[in-house]
């Protein structure tokens, strides 16, 4: 597993690359219905990597993470989606909600797995 510092760096680099490519190809992404939906999905990927960056940043500085990071990441992703097409805003929001649900589910299972490991190790000692 990558440390929070390297994960923060990688997520920032991914955010920069995805945003740059989205802006370079925004004319193509707005050209048809299917590409407009793809533009919303790409913007939701921006949400995911920005949420990862903010979470790692907060963990590094010792701040408490919460819904504020989700709201900021979603706002930035929706603004980026709005530069492509109006429909991208809606699809970005929907895809981001789905990604947030899955990340929350994965996070919950990872926490419960680590709790079980901690209990097993403390029981042996």
N, CA, C and O atoms as a printed pandas DataFrame, in Angstrom:
     atom_number atom_name residue_name chain_id  residue_number  x_coord  y_coord  z_coord
0              1         N          UNK        A               1    0.847   -1.173    0.000
1              2        CA          UNK        A               1    0.000    0.000    0.000
2              3         C          UNK        A               1    0.896    1.242    0.000
3              4         O          UNK        A               1    1.883    1.300    0.734
4              5         N          UNK        A               2    0.555    2.212   -0.808
5              6        CA          UNK        A               2    1.330    3.438   -0.904
6              7         C          UNK        A               2    1.084    4.321    0.312
7              8         O          UNK        A               2   -0.015    4.339    0.867
8              9         N          UNK        A               3    2.113    5.049    0.718
9             10        CA          UNK        A               3    1.965    5.986    1.819
10            11         C          UNK        A               3    1.108    7.169    1.401
11            12         O          UNK        A               3    0.838    7.372    0.217
12            13         N          UNK        A               4    0.686    7.941    2.387
13            14        CA          UNK        A               4   -0.208    9.054    2.067
14            15         C          UNK        A               4    0.503   10.136    1.248
15            16         O          UNK        A               4   -0.132   10.819    0.444
16            17         N          UNK        A               5    1.809   10.295    1.446
17            18        CA          UNK        A               5    2.541   11.307    0.684
18            19         C          UNK        A               5    2.645   10.954   -0.787
19            20         O          UNK        A               5    2.390   11.795   -1.649
20            21         N          UNK        A               6    3.018    9.715   -1.084
21            22        CA          UNK        A               6    3.132    9.318   -2.489
22            23         C          UNK        A               6    1.756    9.211   -3.139
23            24         O          UNK        A               6    1.602    9.547   -4.313
24            25         N          UNK        A               7    0.754    8.749   -2.393
25            26        CA          UNK        A               7   -0.598    8.685   -2.934
26            27         C          UNK        A               7   -1.119   10.087   -3.248
27            28         O          UNK        A               7   -1.821   10.285   -4.240
28            29         N          UNK        A               8   -0.776   11.048   -2.407
29            30        CA          UNK        A               8   -1.191   12.426   -2.630
30            31         C          UNK        A               8   -0.544   12.967   -3.909
31            32         O          UNK        A               8   -1.200   13.635   -4.709
32            33         N          UNK        A               9    0.742   12.674   -4.093
33            34        CA          UNK        A               9    1.446   13.133   -5.289
34            35         C          UNK        A               9    0.860   12.505   -6.546
35            36         O          UNK        A               9    0.612   13.204   -7.529
36            37         N          UNK        A              10    0.636   11.194   -6.527
37            38        CA          UNK        A              10    0.092   10.508   -7.694
38            39         C          UNK        A              10   -1.317   10.991   -8.024
39            40         O          UNK        A              10   -1.652   11.161   -9.196
40            41         N          UNK        A              11   -2.128   11.209   -7.026
41            42        CA          UNK        A              11   -3.490   11.669   -7.297
42            43         C          UNK        A              11   -3.480   13.093   -7.853
43            44         O          UNK        A              11   -4.304   13.428   -8.704
44            45         N          UNK        A              12   -2.554   13.934   -7.380
45            46        CA          UNK        A              12   -2.454   15.284   -7.939
46            47         C          UNK        A              12   -2.002   15.238   -9.400
47            48         O          UNK        A              12   -2.528   15.969  -10.240
48            49         N          UNK        A              13   -1.030   14.381   -9.698
49            50        CA          UNK        A              13   -0.570   14.254  -11.083
50            51         C          UNK        A              13   -1.683   13.711  -11.983
51            52         O          UNK        A              13   -1.871   14.195  -13.100
52            53         N          UNK        A              14   -2.415   12.716  -11.501
53            54        CA          UNK        A              14   -3.541   12.189  -12.278
54            55         C          UNK        A              14   -4.609   13.253  -12.501
55            56         O          UNK        A              14   -5.168   13.352  -13.593
56            57         N          UNK        A              15   -4.895   14.046  -11.474
57            58        CA          UNK        A              15   -5.870   15.129  -11.608
58            59         C          UNK        A              15   -5.436   16.096  -12.702
59            60         O          UNK        A              15   -6.244   16.501  -13.539
60            61         N          UNK        A              16   -4.163   16.463  -12.693
61            62        CA          UNK        A              16   -3.646   17.410  -13.676
62            63         C          UNK        A              16   -3.729   16.841  -15.090
63            64         O          UNK        A              16   -4.134   17.539  -16.020
64            65         N          UNK        A              17   -3.349   15.585  -15.252
65            66        CA          UNK        A              17   -3.372   14.963  -16.575
66            67         C          UNK        A              17   -4.806   14.812  -17.086
67            68         O          UNK        A              17   -5.088   15.136  -18.239
68            69         N          UNK        A              18   -5.710   14.325  -16.240
69            70        CA          UNK        A              18   -7.097   14.130  -16.663
70            71         C          UNK        A              18   -7.752   15.461  -17.019
71            72         O          UNK        A              18   -8.439   15.565  -18.035
72            73         N          UNK        A              19   -7.541   16.478  -16.184
73            74        CA          UNK        A              19   -8.126   17.787  -16.468
74            75         C          UNK        A              19   -7.566   18.374  -17.760
75            76         O          UNK        A              19   -8.314   18.948  -18.552
76            77         N          UNK        A              20   -6.270   18.237  -17.979
77            78        CA          UNK        A              20   -5.662   18.762  -19.204
78            79         C          UNK        A              20   -6.213   18.069  -20.445
79            80         O          UNK        A              20   -6.544   18.723  -21.434
80            81         N          UNK        A              21   -6.308   16.739  -20.385
81            82        CA          UNK        A              21   -6.847   16.003  -21.532
82            83         C          UNK        A              21   -8.319   16.335  -21.775
83            84         O          UNK        A              21   -8.756   16.437  -22.922
84            85         N          UNK        A              22   -9.071   16.500  -20.704
85            86        CA          UNK        A              22  -10.485   16.846  -20.854
86            87         C          UNK        A              22  -10.633   18.210  -21.518
87            88         O          UNK        A              22  -11.497   18.398  -22.375
88            89         N          UNK        A              23   -9.801   19.150  -21.128
89            90        CA          UNK        A              23   -9.896   20.483  -21.729
90            91         C          UNK        A              23   -9.390   20.487  -23.171
91            92         O          UNK        A              23   -9.896   21.238  -24.005
92            93         N          UNK        A              24   -8.398   19.654  -23.463
93            94        CA          UNK        A              24   -7.901   19.568  -24.843
94            95         C          UNK        A              24   -8.959   18.996  -25.786
95            96         O          UNK        A              24   -9.082   19.435  -26.929
96            97         N          UNK        A              25   -9.712   18.025  -25.305
97            98        CA          UNK        A              25  -10.684   17.340  -26.149
98            99         C          UNK        A              25  -12.126   17.720  -25.825
99           100         O          UNK        A              25  -13.036   16.934  -26.085
100          101         N          UNK        A              26  -12.352   18.890  -25.271
101          102        CA          UNK        A              26  -13.717   19.246  -24.892
102          103         C          UNK        A              26  -14.625   19.432  -26.107
103          104         O          UNK        A              26  -15.828   19.190  -26.013
104          105         N          UNK        A              27  -14.086   19.847  -27.222
105          106        CA          UNK        A              27  -14.892   19.961  -28.447
106          107         C          UNK        A              27  -15.390   18.601  -28.902
107          108         O          UNK        A              27  -16.548   18.455  -29.293
108          109         N          UNK        A              28  -14.516   17.609  -28.852
109          110        CA          UNK        A              28  -14.900   16.245  -29.230
110          111         C          UNK        A              28  -15.892   15.664  -28.219
111          112         O          UNK        A              28  -16.848   14.991  -28.604
112          113         N          UNK        A              29  -15.667   15.925  -26.923
113          114        CA          UNK        A              29  -16.559   15.395  -25.891
114          115         C          UNK        A              29  -17.959   16.000  -25.969
115          116         O          UNK        A              29  -18.926   15.371  -25.538
116          117         N          UNK        A              30  -18.078   17.187  -26.501
117          118        CA          UNK        A              30  -19.390   17.841  -26.619
118          119         C          UNK        A              30  -20.051   17.570  -27.970
119          120         O          UNK        A              30  -21.140   18.081  -28.232
120          121         N          UNK        A              31  -19.411   16.775  -28.833
121          122        CA          UNK        A              31  -19.910   16.617  -30.196
122          123         C          UNK        A              31  -21.084   15.656  -30.335
123          124         O          UNK        A              31  -21.872   15.798  -31.270
124          125         N          UNK        A              32  -21.225   14.689  -29.442
125          126        CA          UNK        A              32  -22.347   13.751  -29.559
126          127         C          UNK        A              32  -22.860   13.382  -28.168
127          128         O          UNK        A              32  -22.243   13.711  -27.155
128          129         N          UNK        A              33  -23.996   12.696  -28.142
129          130        CA          UNK        A              33  -24.598   12.315  -26.863
130          131         C          UNK        A              33  -23.702   11.358  -26.086
131          132         O          UNK        A              33  -23.511   11.514  -24.879
132          133         N          UNK        A              34  -23.153   10.367  -26.785
133          134        CA          UNK        A              34  -22.313    9.372  -26.120
134          135         C          UNK        A              34  -21.040   10.011  -25.561
135          136         O          UNK        A              34  -20.618    9.697  -24.448
136          137         N          UNK        A              35  -20.436   10.900  -26.336
137          138        CA          UNK        A              35  -19.232   11.573  -25.850
138          139         C          UNK        A              35  -19.542   12.529  -24.702
139          140         O          UNK        A              35  -18.697   12.758  -23.836
140          141         N          UNK        A              36  -20.751   13.086  -24.692
141          142        CA          UNK        A              36  -21.146   13.951  -23.582
142          143         C          UNK        A              36  -21.246   13.150  -22.288
143          144         O          UNK        A              36  -20.828   13.619  -21.229
144          145         N          UNK        A              37  -21.800   11.940  -22.373
145          146        CA          UNK        A              37  -21.850   11.064  -21.198
146          147         C          UNK        A              37  -20.439   10.676  -20.774
147          148         O          UNK        A              37  -20.137   10.625  -19.582
148          149         N          UNK        A              38  -19.574   10.403  -21.751
149          150        CA          UNK        A              38  -18.175   10.099  -21.449
150          151         C          UNK        A              38  -17.497   11.283  -20.763
151          152         O          UNK        A              38  -16.687   11.093  -19.856
152          153         N          UNK        A              39  -17.822   12.497  -21.189
153          154        CA          UNK        A              39  -17.275   13.685  -20.543
154          155         C          UNK        A              39  -17.688   13.781  -19.087
155          156         O          UNK        A              39  -16.890   14.193  -18.246
156          157         N          UNK        A              40  -18.924   13.407  -18.774
157          158        CA          UNK        A              40  -19.376   13.381  -17.386
158          159         C          UNK        A              40  -18.649   12.322  -16.581
159          160         O          UNK        A              40  -18.317   12.548  -15.418
160          161         N          UNK        A              41  -18.395   11.160  -17.189
161          162        CA          UNK        A              41  -17.656   10.109  -16.492
162          163         C          UNK        A              41  -16.220   10.541  -16.226
163          164         O          UNK        A              41  -15.684   10.291  -15.146
164          165         N          UNK        A              42  -15.604   11.179  -17.192
165          166        CA          UNK        A              42  -14.232   11.669  -17.005
166          167         C          UNK        A              42  -14.192   12.702  -15.889
167          168         O          UNK        A              42  -13.249   12.717  -15.098
168          169         N          UNK        A              43  -15.189   13.555  -15.813
169          170        CA          UNK        A              43  -15.249   14.532  -14.729
170          171         C          UNK        A              43  -15.452   13.857  -13.384
171          172         O          UNK        A              43  -14.950   14.340  -12.369
172          173         N          UNK        A              44  -16.185   12.740  -13.360
173          174        CA          UNK        A              44  -16.337   12.018  -12.099
174          175         C          UNK        A              44  -15.028   11.359  -11.680
175          176         O          UNK        A              44  -14.784   11.174  -10.487
176          177         N          UNK        A              45  -14.185   11.003  -12.643
177          178        CA          UNK        A              45  -12.844   10.521  -12.297
178          179         C          UNK        A              45  -12.014   11.648  -11.674
179          180         O          UNK        A              45  -11.204   11.416  -10.776
180          181         N          UNK        A              46  -12.230   12.863  -12.162
181          182        CA          UNK        A              46  -11.596   14.024  -11.521
182          183         C          UNK        A              46  -12.026   14.128  -10.064
183          184         O          UNK        A              46  -11.211   14.406   -9.184
184          185         N          UNK        A              47  -13.312   13.902   -9.816
185          186        CA          UNK        A              47  -13.825   13.906   -8.449
186          187         C          UNK        A              47  -13.107   12.875   -7.595
187          188         O          UNK        A              47  -12.706   13.168   -6.469
188          189         N          UNK        A              48  -12.944   11.679   -8.123
189          190        CA          UNK        A              48  -12.330   10.593   -7.362
190          191         C          UNK        A              48  -10.874   10.894   -7.017
191          192         O          UNK        A              48  -10.464   10.707   -5.872
192          193         N          UNK        A              49  -10.086   11.355   -7.988
193          194        CA          UNK        A              49   -8.675   11.608   -7.694
194          195         C          UNK        A              49   -8.506   12.854   -6.823
195          196         O          UNK        A              49   -7.586   12.914   -6.008
196          197         N          UNK        A              50   -9.374   13.838   -6.985
197          198        CA          UNK        A              50   -9.299   15.015   -6.120
198          199         C          UNK        A              50   -9.708   14.673   -4.691
199          200         O          UNK        A              50   -9.122   15.186   -3.738
200          201         N          UNK        A              51  -10.701   13.816   -4.540
201          202        CA          UNK        A              51  -11.093   13.357   -3.207
202          203         C          UNK        A              51   -9.949   12.592   -2.546
203          204         O          UNK        A              51   -9.709   12.743   -1.348
204          205         N          UNK        A              52   -9.248   11.779   -3.317
205          206        CA          UNK        A              52   -8.081   11.061   -2.798
206          207         C          UNK        A              52   -6.997   12.044   -2.373
207          208         O          UNK        A              52   -6.392   11.887   -1.313
208          209         N          UNK        A              53   -6.754   13.057   -3.202
209          210        CA          UNK        A              53   -5.742   14.055   -2.868
210          211         C          UNK        A              53   -6.097   14.800   -1.588
211          212         O          UNK        A              53   -5.251   14.958   -0.707
212          213         N          UNK        A              54   -7.334   15.257   -1.480
213          214        CA          UNK        A              54   -7.750   16.022   -0.299
214          215         C          UNK        A              54   -7.698   15.148    0.951
215          216         O          UNK        A              54   -7.248   15.598    2.005
216          217         N          UNK        A              55   -8.154   13.906    0.839
217          218        CA          UNK        A              55   -8.106   12.999    1.988
218          219         C          UNK        A              55   -6.696   12.730    2.457
219          220         O          UNK        A              55   -6.435   12.704    3.659
220          221         N          UNK        A              56   -5.782   12.529    1.523
221          222        CA          UNK        A              56   -4.388   12.307    1.903
222          223         C          UNK        A              56   -3.747   13.564    2.473
223          224         O          UNK        A              56   -2.936   13.491    3.396
224          225         N          UNK        A              57   -4.111   14.715    1.922
225          226        CA          UNK        A              57   -3.597   15.973    2.454
226          227         C          UNK        A              57   -4.068   16.183    3.891
227          228         O          UNK        A              57   -3.286   16.577    4.757
228          229         N          UNK        A              58   -5.346   15.917    4.138
229          230        CA          UNK        A              58   -5.874   16.081    5.491
230          231         C          UNK        A              58   -5.237   15.085    6.453
231          232         O          UNK        A              58   -4.984   15.413    7.612
232          233         N          UNK        A              59   -4.979   13.878    5.980
233          234        CA          UNK        A              59   -4.325   12.897    6.843
234          235         C          UNK        A              59   -2.885   13.290    7.145
235          236         O          UNK        A              59   -2.395   13.060    8.251
236          237         N          UNK        A              60   -2.209   13.877    6.171
237          238        CA          UNK        A              60   -0.827   14.293    6.356
238          239         C          UNK        A              60   -0.709   15.417    7.372
239          240         O          UNK        A              60    0.196   15.413    8.207
240          241         N          UNK        A              61   -1.626   16.383    7.300
241          242        CA          UNK        A              61   -1.528   17.513    8.230
242          243         C          UNK        A              61   -2.244   17.244    9.542
243          244         O          UNK        A              61   -2.190   18.064   10.459
244          245         N          UNK        A              62   -2.919   16.091    9.640
245          246        CA          UNK        A              62   -3.580   15.722   10.891
246          247         C          UNK        A              62   -4.963   16.299   11.074
247          248         O          UNK        A              62   -5.489   16.299   12.187
248          249         N          UNK        A              63   -5.562   16.791   10.008
249          250        CA          UNK        A              63   -6.919   17.340   10.100
250          251         C          UNK        A              63   -7.939   16.209   10.004
251          252         O          UNK        A              63   -7.632   15.116    9.528
252          253         N          UNK        A              64   -9.129   16.486   10.455
253          254        CA          UNK        A              64  -10.207   15.504   10.410
254          255         C          UNK        A              64  -10.840   15.527    9.024
255          256         O          UNK        A              64  -11.160   16.593    8.498
256          257         N          UNK        A              65  -11.018   14.351    8.440
257          258        CA          UNK        A              65  -11.676   14.281    7.134
258          259         C          UNK        A              65  -13.182   14.167    7.336
259          260         O          UNK        A              65  -13.647   13.715    8.383
260          261         N          UNK        A              66  -13.927   14.576    6.339
261          262        CA          UNK        A              66  -15.381   14.522    6.461
262          263         C          UNK        A              66  -16.053   14.904    5.159
263          264         O          UNK        A              66  -15.471   14.777    4.082
264          265         N          UNK        A              67  -17.279   15.371    5.271
265          266        CA          UNK        A              67  -18.068   15.716    4.100
266          267         C          UNK        A              67  -17.552   16.961    3.390
267          268         O          UNK        A              67  -17.859   17.170    2.216
268          269         N          UNK        A              68  -16.777   17.787    4.077
269          270        CA          UNK        A              68  -16.234   18.981    3.432
270          271         C          UNK        A              68  -15.368   18.640    2.240
271          272         O          UNK        A              68  -15.426   19.315    1.213
272          273         N          UNK        A              69  -14.555   17.584    2.369
273          274        CA          UNK        A              69  -13.702   17.153    1.260
274          275         C          UNK        A              69  -14.545   16.673    0.086
275          276         O          UNK        A              69  -14.212   16.938   -1.069
276          277         N          UNK        A              70  -15.621   15.979    0.373
277          278        CA          UNK        A              70  -16.502   15.478   -0.683
278          279         C          UNK        A              70  -17.155   16.635   -1.418
279          280         O          UNK        A              70  -17.239   16.622   -2.646
280          281         N          UNK        A              71  -17.616   17.627   -0.684
281          282        CA          UNK        A              71  -18.295   18.770   -1.300
282          283         C          UNK        A              71  -17.329   19.582   -2.158
283          284         O          UNK        A              71  -17.684   20.002   -3.260
284          285         N          UNK        A              72  -16.112   19.806   -1.665
285          286        CA          UNK        A              72  -15.122   20.565   -2.441
286          287         C          UNK        A              72  -14.742   19.810   -3.709
287          288         O          UNK        A              72  -14.690   20.397   -4.790
288          289         N          UNK        A              73  -14.474   18.503   -3.582
289          290        CA          UNK        A              73  -14.097   17.707   -4.748
290          291         C          UNK        A              73  -15.229   17.654   -5.770
291          292         O          UNK        A              73  -14.985   17.728   -6.974
292          293         N          UNK        A              74  -16.463   17.527   -5.293
293          294        CA          UNK        A              74  -17.604   17.485   -6.207
294          295         C          UNK        A              74  -17.797   18.835   -6.903
295          296         O          UNK        A              74  -18.095   18.877   -8.097
296          297         N          UNK        A              75  -17.631   19.926   -6.173
297          298        CA          UNK        A              75  -17.780   21.254   -6.774
298          299         C          UNK        A              75  -16.746   21.478   -7.876
299          300         O          UNK        A              75  -17.075   21.991   -8.946
300          301         N          UNK        A              76  -15.512   21.097   -7.619
301          302        CA          UNK        A              76  -14.456   21.261   -8.630
302          303         C          UNK        A              76  -14.753   20.394   -9.850
303          304         O          UNK        A              76  -14.587   20.841  -10.986
304          305         N          UNK        A              77  -15.194   19.151   -9.619
305          306        CA          UNK        A              77  -15.506   18.254  -10.739
306          307         C          UNK        A              77  -16.681   18.787  -11.557
307          308         O          UNK        A              77  -16.669   18.698  -12.785
308          309         N          UNK        A              78  -17.690   19.336  -10.893
309          310        CA          UNK        A              78  -18.837   19.873  -11.617
310          311         C          UNK        A              78  -18.466   21.126  -12.412
311          312         O          UNK        A              78  -18.983   21.343  -13.508
312          313         N          UNK        A              79  -17.584   21.935  -11.870
313          314        CA          UNK        A              79  -17.118   23.115  -12.617
314          315         C          UNK        A              79  -16.331   22.680  -13.842
315          316         O          UNK        A              79  -16.488   23.253  -14.921
316          317         N          UNK        A              80  -15.474   21.655  -13.677
317          318        CA          UNK        A              80  -14.723   21.137  -14.823
318          319         C          UNK        A              80  -15.670   20.545  -15.863
319          320         O          UNK        A              80  -15.450   20.697  -17.065
320          321         N          UNK        A              81  -16.720   19.872  -15.404
321          322        CA          UNK        A              81  -17.694   19.296  -16.336
322          323         C          UNK        A              81  -18.462   20.384  -17.076
323          324         O          UNK        A              81  -18.836   20.208  -18.236
324          325         N          UNK        A              82  -18.693   21.498  -16.409
325          326        CA          UNK        A              82  -19.451   22.577  -17.048
326          327         C          UNK        A              82  -18.685   23.231  -18.190
327          328         O          UNK        A              82  -19.294   23.877  -19.043
328          329         N          UNK        A              83  -17.374   23.080  -18.226
329          330        CA          UNK        A              83  -16.605   23.645  -19.336
330          331         C          UNK        A              83  -16.758   22.821  -20.609
331          332         O          UNK        A              83  -16.425   23.290  -21.698
332          333         N          UNK        A              84  -17.262   21.591  -20.476
333          334        CA          UNK        A              84  -17.428   20.730  -21.641
334          335         C          UNK        A              84  -18.837   20.872  -22.217
335          336         O          UNK        A              84  -19.002   21.216  -23.387
336          337         N          UNK        A              85  -19.855   20.602  -21.385
337          338        CA          UNK        A              85  -21.241   20.631  -21.857
338          339         C          UNK        A              85  -22.158   20.649  -20.639
339          340         O          UNK        A              85  -21.776   20.187  -19.564
340          341         N          UNK        A              86  -23.365   21.180  -20.806
341          342        CA          UNK        A              86  -24.299   21.242  -19.677
342          343         C          UNK        A              86  -24.716   19.866  -19.192
343          344         O          UNK        A              86  -24.896   19.656  -17.993
344          345         N          UNK        A              87  -24.872   18.928  -20.117
345          346        CA          UNK        A              87  -25.291   17.580  -19.737
346          347         C          UNK        A              87  -24.184   16.873  -18.946
347          348         O          UNK        A              87  -24.468   16.000  -18.126
348          349         N          UNK        A              88  -22.940   17.244  -19.190
349          350        CA          UNK        A              88  -21.821   16.649  -18.449
350          351         C          UNK        A              88  -21.944   16.915  -16.953
351          352         O          UNK        A              88  -21.473   16.115  -16.144
352          353         N          UNK        A              89  -22.559   18.008  -16.582
353          354        CA          UNK        A              89  -22.734   18.326  -15.162
354          355         C          UNK        A              89  -23.617   17.276  -14.505
355          356         O          UNK        A              89  -23.293   16.771  -13.430
356          357         N          UNK        A              90  -24.721   16.949  -15.144
357          358        CA          UNK        A              90  -25.645   15.965  -14.590
358          359         C          UNK        A              90  -25.014   14.578  -14.544
359          360         O          UNK        A              90  -25.087   13.891  -13.525
360          361         N          UNK        A              91  -24.392   14.167  -15.651
361          362        CA          UNK        A              91  -23.797   12.831  -15.676
362          363         C          UNK        A              91  -22.616   12.736  -14.718
363          364         O          UNK        A              91  -22.388   11.683  -14.123
364          365         N          UNK        A              92  -21.870   13.813  -14.564
365          366        CA          UNK        A              92  -20.772   13.827  -13.597
366          367         C          UNK        A              92  -21.302   13.633  -12.182
367          368         O          UNK        A              92  -20.735   12.870  -11.400
368          369         N          UNK        A              93  -22.380   14.316  -11.860
369          370        CA          UNK        A              93  -22.966   14.180  -10.529
370          371         C          UNK        A              93  -23.432   12.747  -10.270
371          372         O          UNK        A              93  -23.197   12.196   -9.195
372          373         N          UNK        A              94  -24.094   12.152  -11.259
373          374        CA          UNK        A              94  -24.601   10.787  -11.099
374          375         C          UNK        A              94  -23.464    9.774  -10.983
375          376         O          UNK        A              94  -23.491    8.904  -10.112
376          377         N          UNK        A              95  -22.470    9.885  -11.857
377          378        CA          UNK        A              95  -21.323    8.977  -11.785
378          379         C          UNK        A              95  -20.552    9.173  -10.479
379          380         O          UNK        A              95  -20.085    8.202   -9.883
380          381         N          UNK        A              96  -20.418   10.417  -10.036
381          382        CA          UNK        A              96  -19.706   10.690   -8.791
382          383         C          UNK        A              96  -20.431   10.098   -7.594
383          384         O          UNK        A              96  -19.793    9.600   -6.667
384          385         N          UNK        A              97  -21.762   10.145   -7.604
385          386        CA          UNK        A              97  -22.534    9.541   -6.520
386          387         C          UNK        A              97  -22.295    8.031   -6.479
387          388         O          UNK        A              97  -22.139    7.448   -5.406
388          389         N          UNK        A              98  -22.267    7.412   -7.644
389          390        CA          UNK        A              98  -21.980    5.980   -7.708
390          391         C          UNK        A              98  -20.575    5.658   -7.233
391          392         O          UNK        A              98  -20.377    4.697   -6.489
392          393         N          UNK        A              99  -19.600    6.448   -7.653
393          394        CA          UNK        A              99  -18.222    6.233   -7.210
394          395         C          UNK        A              99  -18.081    6.452   -5.712
395          396         O          UNK        A              99  -17.356    5.715   -5.043
396          397         N          UNK        A             100  -18.763    7.454   -5.181
397          398        CA          UNK        A             100  -18.701    7.720   -3.749
398          399         C          UNK        A             100  -19.297    6.562   -2.954
399          400         O          UNK        A             100  -18.773    6.194   -1.903
400          401         N          UNK        A             101  -20.375    5.997   -3.448
401          402        CA          UNK        A             101  -20.984    4.841   -2.796
402          403         C          UNK        A             101  -20.005    3.662   -2.764
403          404         O          UNK        A             101  -19.842    3.006   -1.736
404          405         N          UNK        A             102  -19.357    3.406   -3.902
405          406        CA          UNK        A             102  -18.418    2.286   -3.971
406          407         C          UNK        A             102  -17.190    2.528   -3.100
407          408         O          UNK        A             102  -16.715    1.603   -2.441
408          409         N          UNK        A             103  -16.670    3.747   -3.085
409          410        CA          UNK        A             103  -15.512    4.067   -2.244
410          411         C          UNK        A             103  -15.876    3.908   -0.772
411          412         O          UNK        A             103  -15.073    3.405    0.014
412          413         N          UNK        A             104  -17.076    4.332   -0.394
413          414        CA          UNK        A             104  -17.534    4.186    0.981
414          415         C          UNK        A             104  -17.668    2.711    1.353
415          416         O          UNK        A             104  -17.315    2.315    2.464
416          417         N          UNK        A             105  -18.170    1.912    0.440
417          418        CA          UNK        A             105  -18.322    0.482    0.683
418          419         C          UNK        A             105  -16.947   -0.189    0.833
419          420         O          UNK        A             105  -16.752   -1.007    1.732
420          421         N          UNK        A             106  -16.011    0.153   -0.032
421          422        CA          UNK        A             106  -14.654   -0.410    0.048
422          423         C          UNK        A             106  -13.972    0.049    1.326
423          424         O          UNK        A             106  -13.295   -0.741    1.985
424          425         N          UNK        A             107  -14.140    1.306    1.682
425          426        CA          UNK        A             107  -13.544    1.838    2.905
426          427         C          UNK        A             107  -14.093    1.131    4.135
427          428         O          UNK        A             107  -13.343    0.805    5.054
428          429         N          UNK        A             108  -15.393    0.896    4.154
429          430        CA          UNK        A             108  -16.009    0.203    5.284
430          431         C          UNK        A             108  -15.499   -1.218    5.427
431          432         O          UNK        A             108  -15.258   -1.679    6.543
432          433         N          UNK        A             109  -15.332   -1.921    4.310
433          434        CA          UNK        A             109  -14.824   -3.293    4.393
434          435         C          UNK        A             109  -13.356   -3.313    4.792
435          436         O          UNK        A             109  -12.920   -4.228    5.492
436          437         N          UNK        A             110  -12.582   -2.314    4.357
437          438        CA          UNK        A             110  -11.169   -2.251    4.736
438          439         C          UNK        A             110  -11.024   -1.958    6.223
439          440         O          UNK        A             110  -10.152   -2.525    6.882
440          441         N          UNK        A             111  -11.860   -1.087    6.754
441          442        CA          UNK        A             111  -11.807   -0.762    8.177
442          443         C          UNK        A             111  -12.220   -1.965    9.011
443          444         O          UNK        A             111  -11.589   -2.259   10.026
444          445         N          UNK        A             112  -13.270   -2.663    8.596
445          446        CA          UNK        A             112  -13.706   -3.832    9.366
446          447         C          UNK        A             112  -12.669   -4.942    9.309
447          448         O          UNK        A             112  -12.499   -5.662   10.294
448          449         N          UNK        A             113  -11.975   -5.105    8.201
449          450        CA          UNK        A             113  -10.912   -6.102    8.088
450          451         C          UNK        A             113   -9.750   -5.755    8.998
451          452         O          UNK        A             113   -9.183   -6.637    9.643
452          453         N          UNK        A             114   -9.386   -4.475    9.058
453          454        CA          UNK        A             114   -8.281   -4.077    9.930
454          455         C          UNK        A             114   -8.670   -4.200   11.403
455          456         O          UNK        A             114   -7.822   -4.497   12.244
456          457         N          UNK        A             115   -9.951   -3.972   11.721
457          458        CA          UNK        A             115  -10.424   -4.155   13.099
458          459         C          UNK        A             115  -10.336   -5.622   13.515
459          460         O          UNK        A             115   -9.949   -5.930   14.642
460          461         N          UNK        A             116  -10.693   -6.519   12.607
461          462        CA          UNK        A             116  -10.626   -7.949   12.898
462          463         C          UNK        A             116   -9.178   -8.365   13.121
463          464         O          UNK        A             116   -8.885   -9.129   14.041
464          465         N          UNK        A             117   -8.274   -7.869   12.285
465          466        CA          UNK        A             117   -6.849   -8.194   12.445
466          467         C          UNK        A             117   -6.314   -7.675   13.773
467          468         O          UNK        A             117   -5.540   -8.361   14.441
468          469         N          UNK        A             118   -6.721   -6.467   14.160
469          470        CA          UNK        A             118   -6.266   -5.879   15.418
470          471         C          UNK        A             118   -6.763   -6.716   16.599
471          472         O          UNK        A             118   -6.017   -6.955   17.548
472          473         N          UNK        A             119   -8.005   -7.156   16.543
473          474        CA          UNK        A             119   -8.566   -7.972   17.628
474          475         C          UNK        A             119   -7.855   -9.319   17.713
475          476         O          UNK        A             119   -7.603   -9.811   18.812
476          477         N          UNK        A             120   -7.524   -9.925   16.566
477          478        CA          UNK        A             120   -6.834  -11.212   16.566
478          479         C          UNK        A             120   -5.426  -11.074   17.170
479          480         O          UNK        A             120   -4.980  -11.923   17.942
480          481         N          UNK        A             121   -4.735   -9.976   16.798
481          482        CA          UNK        A             121   -3.375   -9.776   17.287
482          483         C          UNK        A             121   -3.380   -9.441   18.777
483          484         O          UNK        A             121   -2.491   -9.885   19.503
484          485         N          UNK        A             122   -4.346   -8.682   19.241
485          486        CA          UNK        A             122   -4.401   -8.354   20.675
486          487         C          UNK        A             122   -4.833   -9.567   21.486
487          488         O          UNK        A             122   -4.488   -9.660   22.664
488          489         N          UNK        A             123   -5.565  -10.485   20.906
489          490        CA          UNK        A             123   -5.989  -11.693   21.609
490          491         C          UNK        A             123   -4.847  -12.677   21.793
491          492         O          UNK        A             123   -4.845  -13.452   22.749
492          493         N          UNK        A             124   -3.878  -12.655   20.891
493          494        CA          UNK        A             124   -2.730  -13.554   20.983
494          495         C          UNK        A             124   -1.704  -13.062   21.983
495          496         O          UNK        A             124   -0.980  -13.867   22.569
496          497         N          UNK        A             125   -1.627  -11.776   22.187
497          498        CA          UNK        A             125   -0.573  -11.216   23.046
498          499         C          UNK        A             125   -0.829  -11.411   24.500
499          500         O          UNK        A             125   -0.023  -10.989   25.330
